[in-house]
Each structure stands twice: as C-alpha cells, then as structure tokens.
C-alpha cells in the first residue's frame, strides 16, 4: 500500500469506529503528524512503519522538553 492509501485506510477506520476509539485516536495522530511534517513525509513514514509492522507516533524533541506543551516530531514506534 502507498502512504496515501494507508492514510485513507486509517482515516476511514477512525470514522467507522467513532469518537473515543483507538482508530479515532490514531487518525488524529496522523492528522497532527501531517500538520507537523507535511504530507510527503507522513506518507513515507506510514509506508516505512507499515513495512515494519509498526505505527507512527508524535514525540517531543530533546530540546523542546519542558519548553513546549505540544509534540514537534513524528517517529515510528
């Protein structure tokens, strides 16, 4: 699957399962990741994560810890 297909798949699952579901939470992570890093980077990271059987996650950079209240990195977990 391409990164775009994976993104669409996860967003559709979020809509199907609704507010409060794990799928909804992951859909929000993906949306925020796209705002942080852009479409191309998120799609590439989704493909990489999928190939490894993992997911992406929002994280804080080392320098930002304690200074910001919002994540500023997208990583594969």
C-alpha angles and dihedrals in degrees: 000000000000122000090252091052091049092049091050091046093053093045091051090050089051091053093046095049096039139206116346096021124122088243091054091050092050090048088056091049090054093048092050090045089055091052090050102043108013134248100285094051094047093048090050092048091047090055091048093047092047091051089054095043091247140113135230123252138190116246143172123250114238093247093050097054110118092006101073133038096207131068117255104185137062115214138172114246 
